[in-house]
């Protein structure tokens, strides 16, 4: 077989797009504040999850979803 299906589920991500055209200037100060950690995810915080999922270290992880979303409950 050898087929594993895993997924990453990021939350709100703070990127330069948010400042340039992603959010209105009024919404920027509150962007990402509605999660338990109180801020949006930084792109560097996603990298370890996406490196782990296809690696040999997670060879027994099957059908998993890593939620990198600041602690917000997921359905």
HTML snippet that shows the backbone in 3Dmol.js (N, CA, C, O; Angstrom):
<script src="https://3Dmol.org/build/3Dmol-min.js"></script>
<div id="view" style="width:600px;height:400px;position:relative"></div>
<script>
const pdb = `
ATOM      1  N   UNK A   1       0.831  -1.183   0.000  1.00  0.00           N
ATOM      2  CA  UNK A   1       0.000   0.000   0.000  1.00  0.00           C
ATOM      3  C   UNK A   1       0.880   1.251   0.000  1.00  0.00           C
ATOM      4  O   UNK A   1       1.131   1.829  -1.057  1.00  0.00           O
ATOM      5  N   UNK A   2       1.349   1.674   1.179  1.00  0.00           N
ATOM      6  CA  UNK A   2       2.238   2.823   1.256  1.00  0.00           C
ATOM      7  C   UNK A   2       1.585   4.180   1.063  1.00  0.00           C
ATOM      8  O   UNK A   2       2.285   5.185   0.939  1.00  0.00           O
ATOM      9  N   UNK A   3       0.287   4.230   1.036  1.00  0.00           N
ATOM     10  CA  UNK A   3      -0.384   5.514   0.848  1.00  0.00           C
ATOM     11  C   UNK A   3      -0.891   6.012   2.190  1.00  0.00           C
ATOM     12  O   UNK A   3      -1.656   5.331   2.875  1.00  0.00           O
ATOM     13  N   UNK A   4      -0.448   7.226   2.559  1.00  0.00           N
ATOM     14  CA  UNK A   4      -0.932   7.869   3.782  1.00  0.00           C
ATOM     15  C   UNK A   4      -1.583   9.182   3.389  1.00  0.00           C
ATOM     16  O   UNK A   4      -1.103   9.879   2.495  1.00  0.00           O
ATOM     17  N   UNK A   5      -2.654   9.512   4.046  1.00  0.00           N
ATOM     18  CA  UNK A   5      -3.313  10.791   3.780  1.00  0.00           C
ATOM     19  C   UNK A   5      -3.357  11.569   5.080  1.00  0.00           C
ATOM     20  O   UNK A   5      -4.015  11.165   6.038  1.00  0.00           O
ATOM     21  N   UNK A   6      -2.652  12.683   5.105  1.00  0.00           N
ATOM     22  CA  UNK A   6      -2.643  13.591   6.249  1.00  0.00           C
ATOM     23  C   UNK A   6      -2.872  14.994   5.715  1.00  0.00           C
ATOM     24  O   UNK A   6      -2.736  15.235   4.516  1.00  0.00           O
ATOM     25  N   UNK A   7      -3.214  15.905   6.585  1.00  0.00           N
ATOM     26  CA  UNK A   7      -3.499  17.269   6.143  1.00  0.00           C
ATOM     27  C   UNK A   7      -3.051  18.276   7.183  1.00  0.00           C
ATOM     28  O   UNK A   7      -2.938  17.970   8.370  1.00  0.00           O
ATOM     29  N   UNK A   8      -2.802  19.476   6.712  1.00  0.00           N
ATOM     30  CA  UNK A   8      -2.541  20.609   7.587  1.00  0.00           C
ATOM     31  C   UNK A   8      -3.708  21.574   7.472  1.00  0.00           C
ATOM     32  O   UNK A   8      -4.225  21.805   6.379  1.00  0.00           O
ATOM     33  N   UNK A   9      -4.118  22.131   8.590  1.00  0.00           N
ATOM     34  CA  UNK A   9      -5.252  23.049   8.594  1.00  0.00           C
ATOM     35  C   UNK A   9      -4.827  24.355   9.262  1.00  0.00           C
ATOM     36  O   UNK A   9      -4.971  24.511  10.474  1.00  0.00           O
ATOM     37  N   UNK A  10      -4.308  25.286   8.475  1.00  0.00           N
ATOM     38  CA  UNK A  10      -3.863  26.542   9.076  1.00  0.00           C
ATOM     39  C   UNK A  10      -5.027  27.443   9.435  1.00  0.00           C
ATOM     40  O   UNK A  10      -6.113  27.356   8.862  1.00  0.00           O
ATOM     41  N   UNK A  11      -4.770  28.306  10.394  1.00  0.00           N
ATOM     42  CA  UNK A  11      -5.742  29.321  10.758  1.00  0.00           C
ATOM     43  C   UNK A  11      -5.475  30.587   9.956  1.00  0.00           C
ATOM     44  O   UNK A  11      -4.953  30.526   8.843  1.00  0.00           O
ATOM     45  N   UNK A  12      -5.828  31.717  10.519  1.00  0.00           N
ATOM     46  CA  UNK A  12      -5.538  32.994   9.869  1.00  0.00           C
ATOM     47  C   UNK A  12      -4.034  33.197   9.846  1.00  0.00           C
ATOM     48  O   UNK A  12      -3.374  33.103  10.881  1.00  0.00           O
ATOM     49  N   UNK A  13      -3.492  33.473   8.675  1.00  0.00           N
ATOM     50  CA  UNK A  13      -2.038  33.596   8.514  1.00  0.00           C
ATOM     51  C   UNK A  13      -1.688  35.053   8.246  1.00  0.00           C
ATOM     52  O   UNK A  13      -2.262  35.695   7.366  1.00  0.00           O
ATOM     53  N   UNK A  14      -0.731  35.564   9.023  1.00  0.00           N
ATOM     54  CA  UNK A  14      -0.267  36.932   8.828  1.00  0.00           C
ATOM     55  C   UNK A  14       0.797  36.932   7.740  1.00  0.00           C
ATOM     56  O   UNK A  14       1.874  36.366   7.926  1.00  0.00           O
ATOM     57  N   UNK A  15       0.506  37.555   6.615  1.00  0.00           N
ATOM     58  CA  UNK A  15       1.450  37.664   5.507  1.00  0.00           C
ATOM     59  C   UNK A  15       1.441  39.109   5.008  1.00  0.00           C
ATOM     60  O   UNK A  15       0.569  39.889   5.392  1.00  0.00           O
ATOM     61  N   UNK A  16       2.406  39.474   4.152  1.00  0.00           N
ATOM     62  CA  UNK A  16       2.395  40.822   3.586  1.00  0.00           C
ATOM     63  C   UNK A  16       1.120  41.143   2.806  1.00  0.00           C
ATOM     64  O   UNK A  16       0.769  42.313   2.650  1.00  0.00           O
ATOM     65  N   UNK A  17       0.438  40.135   2.326  1.00  0.00           N
ATOM     66  CA  UNK A  17      -0.811  40.361   1.595  1.00  0.00           C
ATOM     67  C   UNK A  17      -1.846  41.036   2.489  1.00  0.00           C
ATOM     68  O   UNK A  17      -2.639  41.845   2.009  1.00  0.00           O
ATOM     69  N   UNK A  18      -1.848  40.716   3.773  1.00  0.00           N
ATOM     70  CA  UNK A  18      -2.816  41.318   4.681  1.00  0.00           C
ATOM     71  C   UNK A  18      -2.683  42.835   4.697  1.00  0.00           C
ATOM     72  O   UNK A  18      -3.685  43.549   4.744  1.00  0.00           O
ATOM     73  N   UNK A  19      -1.467  43.319   4.659  1.00  0.00           N
ATOM     74  CA  UNK A  19      -1.227  44.766   4.705  1.00  0.00           C
ATOM     75  C   UNK A  19      -1.449  45.397   3.340  1.00  0.00           C
ATOM     76  O   UNK A  19      -2.015  46.486   3.249  1.00  0.00           O
ATOM     77  N   UNK A  20      -1.012  44.726   2.276  1.00  0.00           N
ATOM     78  CA  UNK A  20      -1.069  45.340   0.955  1.00  0.00           C
ATOM     79  C   UNK A  20      -2.462  45.329   0.334  1.00  0.00           C
ATOM     80  O   UNK A  20      -2.826  46.270  -0.371  1.00  0.00           O
ATOM     81  N   UNK A  21      -3.243  44.286   0.583  1.00  0.00           N
ATOM     82  CA  UNK A  21      -4.561  44.245  -0.053  1.00  0.00           C
ATOM     83  C   UNK A  21      -5.495  43.221   0.575  1.00  0.00           C
ATOM     84  O   UNK A  21      -6.623  43.063   0.110  1.00  0.00           O
ATOM     85  N   UNK A  22      -5.062  42.527   1.608  1.00  0.00           N
ATOM     86  CA  UNK A  22      -5.869  41.457   2.172  1.00  0.00           C
ATOM     87  C   UNK A  22      -6.914  41.922   3.160  1.00  0.00           C
ATOM     88  O   UNK A  22      -7.994  41.337   3.243  1.00  0.00           O
ATOM     89  N   UNK A  23      -6.611  42.965   3.910  1.00  0.00           N
ATOM     90  CA  UNK A  23      -7.519  43.460   4.944  1.00  0.00           C
ATOM     91  C   UNK A  23      -7.646  44.973   4.822  1.00  0.00           C
ATOM     92  O   UNK A  23      -6.741  45.654   4.340  1.00  0.00           O
ATOM     93  N   UNK A  24      -8.768  45.471   5.261  1.00  0.00           N
ATOM     94  CA  UNK A  24      -8.902  46.929   5.300  1.00  0.00           C
ATOM     95  C   UNK A  24      -8.028  47.456   6.437  1.00  0.00           C
ATOM     96  O   UNK A  24      -7.723  46.715   7.372  1.00  0.00           O
ATOM     97  N   UNK A  25      -7.630  48.697   6.372  1.00  0.00           N
ATOM     98  CA  UNK A  25      -6.775  49.262   7.414  1.00  0.00           C
ATOM     99  C   UNK A  25      -7.483  49.267   8.769  1.00  0.00           C
ATOM    100  O   UNK A  25      -6.832  49.203   9.812  1.00  0.00           O
ATOM    101  N   UNK A  26      -8.803  49.343   8.754  1.00  0.00           N
ATOM    102  CA  UNK A  26      -9.554  49.310  10.007  1.00  0.00           C
ATOM    103  C   UNK A  26      -9.524  47.914  10.640  1.00  0.00           C
ATOM    104  O   UNK A  26      -9.556  47.789  11.864  1.00  0.00           O
ATOM    105  N   UNK A  27      -9.464  46.871   9.815  1.00  0.00           N
ATOM    106  CA  UNK A  27      -9.500  45.495  10.316  1.00  0.00           C
ATOM    107  C   UNK A  27      -8.128  44.986  10.748  1.00  0.00           C
ATOM    108  O   UNK A  27      -8.055  44.026  11.515  1.00  0.00           O
ATOM    109  N   UNK A  28      -7.050  45.592  10.285  1.00  0.00           N
ATOM    110  CA  UNK A  28      -5.702  45.087  10.584  1.00  0.00           C
ATOM    111  C   UNK A  28      -5.389  44.952  12.070  1.00  0.00           C
ATOM    112  O   UNK A  28      -4.836  43.925  12.466  1.00  0.00           O
ATOM    113  N   UNK A  29      -5.709  45.928  12.911  1.00  0.00           N
ATOM    114  CA  UNK A  29      -5.355  45.785  14.327  1.00  0.00           C
ATOM    115  C   UNK A  29      -6.016  44.583  15.011  1.00  0.00           C
ATOM    116  O   UNK A  29      -5.481  44.065  15.991  1.00  0.00           O
ATOM    117  N   UNK A  30      -7.155  44.139  14.516  1.00  0.00           N
ATOM    118  CA  UNK A  30      -7.880  43.023  15.126  1.00  0.00           C
ATOM    119  C   UNK A  30      -7.680  41.703  14.386  1.00  0.00           C
ATOM    120  O   UNK A  30      -8.228  40.683  14.804  1.00  0.00           O
ATOM    121  N   UNK A  31      -6.911  41.698  13.300  1.00  0.00           N
ATOM    122  CA  UNK A  31      -6.741  40.484  12.491  1.00  0.00           C
ATOM    123  C   UNK A  31      -6.135  39.364  13.330  1.00  0.00           C
ATOM    124  O   UNK A  31      -5.026  39.500  13.847  1.00  0.00           O
ATOM    125  N   UNK A  32      -6.856  38.272  13.464  1.00  0.00           N
ATOM    126  CA  UNK A  32      -6.374  37.111  14.200  1.00  0.00           C
ATOM    127  C   UNK A  32      -6.633  37.137  15.691  1.00  0.00           C
ATOM    128  O   UNK A  32      -6.251  36.193  16.382  1.00  0.00           O
ATOM    129  N   UNK A  33      -7.258  38.164  16.213  1.00  0.00           N
ATOM    130  CA  UNK A  33      -7.487  38.265  17.660  1.00  0.00           C
ATOM    131  C   UNK A  33      -8.635  37.399  18.160  1.00  0.00           C
ATOM    132  O   UNK A  33      -8.860  37.322  19.368  1.00  0.00           O
ATOM    133  N   UNK A  34      -9.358  36.753  17.269  1.00  0.00           N
ATOM    134  CA  UNK A  34     -10.512  35.949  17.688  1.00  0.00           C
ATOM    135  C   UNK A  34     -10.151  34.489  17.980  1.00  0.00           C
ATOM    136  O   UNK A  34     -11.045  33.648  18.072  1.00  0.00           O
ATOM    137  N   UNK A  35      -8.863  34.172  18.127  1.00  0.00           N
ATOM    138  CA  UNK A  35      -8.433  32.814  18.484  1.00  0.00           C
ATOM    139  C   UNK A  35      -7.875  32.840  19.907  1.00  0.00           C
ATOM    140  O   UNK A  35      -7.463  33.898  20.382  1.00  0.00           O
ATOM    141  N   UNK A  36      -7.854  31.693  20.598  1.00  0.00           N
ATOM    142  CA  UNK A  36      -7.370  31.673  21.978  1.00  0.00           C
ATOM    143  C   UNK A  36      -5.968  32.260  22.191  1.00  0.00           C
ATOM    144  O   UNK A  36      -5.711  32.858  23.236  1.00  0.00           O
ATOM    145  N   UNK A  37      -5.068  32.102  21.232  1.00  0.00           N
ATOM    146  CA  UNK A  37      -3.731  32.685  21.400  1.00  0.00           C
ATOM    147  C   UNK A  37      -3.718  34.178  21.124  1.00  0.00           C
ATOM    148  O   UNK A  37      -2.731  34.847  21.431  1.00  0.00           O
ATOM    149  N   UNK A  38      -4.790  34.720  20.553  1.00  0.00           N
ATOM    150  CA  UNK A  38      -4.935  36.152  20.388  1.00  0.00           C
ATOM    151  C   UNK A  38      -4.161  36.789  19.256  1.00  0.00           C
ATOM    152  O   UNK A  38      -3.981  38.006  19.240  1.00  0.00           O
ATOM    153  N   UNK A  39      -3.697  35.985  18.304  1.00  0.00           N
ATOM    154  CA  UNK A  39      -2.970  36.551  17.167  1.00  0.00           C
ATOM    155  C   UNK A  39      -3.031  35.584  15.996  1.00  0.00           C
ATOM    156  O   UNK A  39      -3.312  34.397  16.165  1.00  0.00           O
ATOM    157  N   UNK A  40      -2.764  36.107  14.811  1.00  0.00           N
ATOM    158  CA  UNK A  40      -2.718  35.271  13.613  1.00  0.00           C
ATOM    159  C   UNK A  40      -1.454  34.413  13.623  1.00  0.00           C
ATOM    160  O   UNK A  40      -0.475  34.736  14.295  1.00  0.00           O
ATOM    161  N   UNK A  41      -1.491  33.332  12.878  1.00  0.00           N
ATOM    162  CA  UNK A  41      -0.345  32.434  12.731  1.00  0.00           C
ATOM    163  C   UNK A  41       0.713  33.108  11.851  1.00  0.00           C
ATOM    164  O   UNK A  41       0.380  33.735  10.845  1.00  0.00           O
ATOM    165  N   UNK A  42       1.965  32.979  12.226  1.00  0.00           N
ATOM    166  CA  UNK A  42       3.067  33.453  11.396  1.00  0.00           C
ATOM    167  C   UNK A  42       3.443  32.327  10.429  1.00  0.00           C
ATOM    168  O   UNK A  42       3.395  31.160  10.816  1.00  0.00           O
ATOM    169  N   UNK A  43       3.815  32.638   9.188  1.00  0.00           N
ATOM    170  CA  UNK A  43       4.156  31.587   8.226  1.00  0.00           C
ATOM    171  C   UNK A  43       5.213  30.607   8.743  1.00  0.00           C
ATOM    172  O   UNK A  43       5.133  29.412   8.459  1.00  0.00           O
ATOM    173  N   UNK A  44       6.191  31.091   9.488  1.00  0.00           N
ATOM    174  CA  UNK A  44       7.244  30.208   9.996  1.00  0.00           C
ATOM    175  C   UNK A  44       6.688  29.176  10.981  1.00  0.00           C
ATOM    176  O   UNK A  44       7.303  28.129  11.184  1.00  0.00           O
ATOM    177  N   UNK A  45       5.555  29.452  11.586  1.00  0.00           N
ATOM    178  CA  UNK A  45       4.951  28.514  12.521  1.00  0.00           C
ATOM    179  C   UNK A  45       4.249  27.350  11.816  1.00  0.00           C
ATOM    180  O   UNK A  45       3.960  26.331  12.444  1.00  0.00           O
ATOM    181  N   UNK A  46       3.979  27.491  10.546  1.00  0.00           N
ATOM    182  CA  UNK A  46       3.350  26.424   9.764  1.00  0.00           C
ATOM    183  C   UNK A  46       4.372  25.411   9.258  1.00  0.00           C
ATOM    184  O   UNK A  46       4.059  24.230   9.107  1.00  0.00           O
ATOM    185  N   UNK A  47       5.572  25.866   9.000  1.00  0.00           N
ATOM    186  CA  UNK A  47       6.592  25.029   8.358  1.00  0.00           C
ATOM    187  C   UNK A  47       6.826  23.689   9.055  1.00  0.00           C
ATOM    188  O   UNK A  47       6.833  22.665   8.373  1.00  0.00           O
ATOM    189  N   UNK A  48       7.017  23.638  10.374  1.00  0.00           N
ATOM    190  CA  UNK A  48       7.275  22.334  11.001  1.00  0.00           C
ATOM    191  C   UNK A  48       6.163  21.313  10.764  1.00  0.00           C
ATOM    192  O   UNK A  48       6.444  20.126  10.599  1.00  0.00           O
ATOM    193  N   UNK A  49       4.920  21.752  10.744  1.00  0.00           N
ATOM    194  CA  UNK A  49       3.803  20.824  10.514  1.00  0.00           C
ATOM    195  C   UNK A  49       3.866  20.243   9.111  1.00  0.00           C
ATOM    196  O   UNK A  49       3.663  19.044   8.920  1.00  0.00           O
ATOM    197  N   UNK A  50       4.147  21.096   8.126  1.00  0.00           N
ATOM    198  CA  UNK A  50       4.154  20.633   6.746  1.00  0.00           C
ATOM    199  C   UNK A  50       5.408  19.831   6.408  1.00  0.00           C
ATOM    200  O   UNK A  50       5.406  19.064   5.446  1.00  0.00           O
ATOM    201  N   UNK A  51       6.460  19.996   7.173  1.00  0.00           N
ATOM    202  CA  UNK A  51       7.653  19.167   6.995  1.00  0.00           C
ATOM    203  C   UNK A  51       7.445  17.817   7.678  1.00  0.00           C
ATOM    204  O   UNK A  51       7.879  16.789   7.157  1.00  0.00           O
ATOM    205  N   UNK A  52       6.792  17.807   8.825  1.00  0.00           N
ATOM    206  CA  UNK A  52       6.566  16.566   9.558  1.00  0.00           C
ATOM    207  C   UNK A  52       5.641  15.602   8.830  1.00  0.00           C
ATOM    208  O   UNK A  52       5.930  14.408   8.760  1.00  0.00           O
ATOM    209  N   UNK A  53       4.546  16.093   8.292  1.00  0.00           N
ATOM    210  CA  UNK A  53       3.525  15.206   7.731  1.00  0.00           C
ATOM    211  C   UNK A  53       4.050  14.212   6.693  1.00  0.00           C
ATOM    212  O   UNK A  53       3.701  13.035   6.781  1.00  0.00           O
ATOM    213  N   UNK A  54       4.861  14.611   5.723  1.00  0.00           N
ATOM    214  CA  UNK A  54       5.337  13.624   4.740  1.00  0.00           C
ATOM    215  C   UNK A  54       6.623  12.895   5.157  1.00  0.00           C
ATOM    216  O   UNK A  54       7.104  12.035   4.420  1.00  0.00           O
ATOM    217  N   UNK A  55       7.172  13.221   6.306  1.00  0.00           N
ATOM    218  CA  UNK A  55       8.471  12.657   6.703  1.00  0.00           C
ATOM    219  C   UNK A  55       8.340  11.240   7.257  1.00  0.00           C
ATOM    220  O   UNK A  55       7.251  10.785   7.606  1.00  0.00           O
ATOM    221  N   UNK A  56       9.470  10.565   7.328  1.00  0.00           N
ATOM    222  CA  UNK A  56       9.512   9.214   7.890  1.00  0.00           C
ATOM    223  C   UNK A  56       9.149   9.217   9.369  1.00  0.00           C
ATOM    224  O   UNK A  56       8.642   8.219   9.882  1.00  0.00           O
ATOM    225  N   UNK A  57       9.402  10.331  10.064  1.00  0.00           N
ATOM    226  CA  UNK A  57       9.084  10.418  11.493  1.00  0.00           C
ATOM    227  C   UNK A  57       7.591  10.312  11.766  1.00  0.00           C
ATOM    228  O   UNK A  57       7.197   9.981  12.885  1.00  0.00           O
ATOM    229  N   UNK A  58       6.762  10.581  10.787  1.00  0.00           N
ATOM    230  CA  UNK A  58       5.320  10.466  10.996  1.00  0.00           C
ATOM    231  C   UNK A  58       4.745   9.281  10.223  1.00  0.00           C
ATOM    232  O   UNK A  58       3.587   9.307   9.805  1.00  0.00           O
ATOM    233  N   UNK A  59       5.554   8.248  10.038  1.00  0.00           N
ATOM    234  CA  UNK A  59       5.129   7.096   9.231  1.00  0.00           C
ATOM    235  C   UNK A  59       3.911   6.369   9.797  1.00  0.00           C
ATOM    236  O   UNK A  59       3.227   5.657   9.062  1.00  0.00           O
ATOM    237  N   UNK A  60       3.632   6.534  11.078  1.00  0.00           N
ATOM    238  CA  UNK A  60       2.452   5.901  11.664  1.00  0.00           C
ATOM    239  C   UNK A  60       1.275   6.873  11.792  1.00  0.00           C
ATOM    240  O   UNK A  60       0.242   6.513  12.356  1.00  0.00           O
ATOM    241  N   UNK A  61       1.412   8.062  11.293  1.00  0.00           N
ATOM    242  CA  UNK A  61       0.308   9.026  11.296  1.00  0.00           C
ATOM    243  C   UNK A  61      -0.478   8.854   9.997  1.00  0.00           C
ATOM    244  O   UNK A  61       0.044   9.096   8.908  1.00  0.00           O
ATOM    245  N   UNK A  62      -1.705   8.446  10.119  1.00  0.00           N
ATOM    246  CA  UNK A  62      -2.548   8.222   8.949  1.00  0.00           C
ATOM    247  C   UNK A  62      -3.909   8.859   9.218  1.00  0.00           C
ATOM    248  O   UNK A  62      -4.536   8.606  10.246  1.00  0.00           O
ATOM    249  N   UNK A  63      -4.346   9.676   8.290  1.00  0.00           N
ATOM    250  CA  UNK A  63      -5.639  10.322   8.444  1.00  0.00           C
ATOM    251  C   UNK A  63      -5.651  11.424   9.491  1.00  0.00           C
ATOM    252  O   UNK A  63      -6.698  11.731  10.060  1.00  0.00           O
ATOM    253  N   UNK A  64      -4.506  12.012   9.744  1.00  0.00           N
ATOM    254  CA  UNK A  64      -4.402  13.064  10.759  1.00  0.00           C
ATOM    255  C   UNK A  64      -4.507  14.448  10.124  1.00  0.00           C
ATOM    256  O   UNK A  64      -4.117  14.650   8.974  1.00  0.00           O
ATOM    257  N   UNK A  65      -5.032  15.382  10.881  1.00  0.00           N
ATOM    258  CA  UNK A  65      -5.052  16.789  10.477  1.00  0.00           C
ATOM    259  C   UNK A  65      -4.368  17.579  11.572  1.00  0.00           C
ATOM    260  O   UNK A  65      -4.811  17.571  12.720  1.00  0.00           O
ATOM    261  N   UNK A  66      -3.286  18.264  11.221  1.00  0.00           N
ATOM    262  CA  UNK A  66      -2.596  19.125  12.177  1.00  0.00           C
ATOM    263  C   UNK A  66      -3.201  20.513  12.060  1.00  0.00           C
ATOM    264  O   UNK A  66      -3.124  21.153  11.012  1.00  0.00           O
ATOM    265  N   UNK A  67      -3.798  20.964  13.139  1.00  0.00           N
ATOM    266  CA  UNK A  67      -4.432  22.272  13.174  1.00  0.00           C
ATOM    267  C   UNK A  67      -3.454  23.300  13.738  1.00  0.00           C
ATOM    268  O   UNK A  67      -3.228  23.358  14.946  1.00  0.00           O
ATOM    269  N   UNK A  68      -2.893  24.088  12.871  1.00  0.00           N
ATOM    270  CA  UNK A  68      -2.003  25.168  13.283  1.00  0.00           C
ATOM    271  C   UNK A  68      -2.830  26.444  13.203  1.00  0.00           C
ATOM    272  O   UNK A  68      -2.711  27.229  12.262  1.00  0.00           O
ATOM    273  N   UNK A  69      -3.672  26.628  14.219  1.00  0.00           N
ATOM    274  CA  UNK A  69      -4.686  27.676  14.107  1.00  0.00           C
ATOM    275  C   UNK A  69      -4.860  28.514  15.359  1.00  0.00           C
ATOM    276  O   UNK A  69      -5.893  29.160  15.531  1.00  0.00           O
ATOM    277  N   UNK A  70      -3.879  28.513  16.223  1.00  0.00           N
ATOM    278  CA  UNK A  70      -3.961  29.350  17.412  1.00  0.00           C
ATOM    279  C   UNK A  70      -4.897  28.847  18.496  1.00  0.00           C
ATOM    280  O   UNK A  70      -5.267  29.598  19.397  1.00  0.00           O
ATOM    281  N   UNK A  71      -5.281  27.582  18.414  1.00  0.00           N
ATOM    282  CA  UNK A  71      -6.137  27.005  19.448  1.00  0.00           C
ATOM    283  C   UNK A  71      -7.618  27.096  19.186  1.00  0.00           C
ATOM    284  O   UNK A  71      -8.420  26.743  20.050  1.00  0.00           O
ATOM    285  N   UNK A  72      -8.004  27.564  18.006  1.00  0.00           N
ATOM    286  CA  UNK A  72      -9.428  27.676  17.692  1.00  0.00           C
ATOM    287  C   UNK A  72     -10.011  26.284  17.459  1.00  0.00           C
ATOM    288  O   UNK A  72      -9.411  25.470  16.757  1.00  0.00           O
ATOM    289  N   UNK A  73     -11.164  26.010  18.037  1.00  0.00           N
ATOM    290  CA  UNK A  73     -11.824  24.715  17.862  1.00  0.00           C
ATOM    291  C   UNK A  73     -12.168  24.516  16.393  1.00  0.00           C
ATOM    292  O   UNK A  73     -12.566  25.448  15.693  1.00  0.00           O
ATOM    293  N   UNK A  74     -12.006  23.290  15.951  1.00  0.00           N
ATOM    294  CA  UNK A  74     -12.336  22.971  14.555  1.00  0.00           C
ATOM    295  C   UNK A  74     -13.486  21.983  14.527  1.00  0.00           C
ATOM    296  O   UNK A  74     -13.622  21.148  15.421  1.00  0.00           O
ATOM    297  N   UNK A  75     -14.305  22.081  13.507  1.00  0.00           N
ATOM    298  CA  UNK A  75     -15.463  21.166  13.416  1.00  0.00           C
ATOM    299  C   UNK A  75     -15.038  19.733  13.172  1.00  0.00           C
ATOM    300  O   UNK A  75     -15.887  18.846  13.071  1.00  0.00           O
TER     301      UNK A  75
END
`;
const viewer = $3Dmol.createViewer("view");
viewer.addModel(pdb, "pdb");
viewer.setStyle({}, {cartoon: {color: "spectrum"}});
viewer.zoomTo();
viewer.render();
</script>
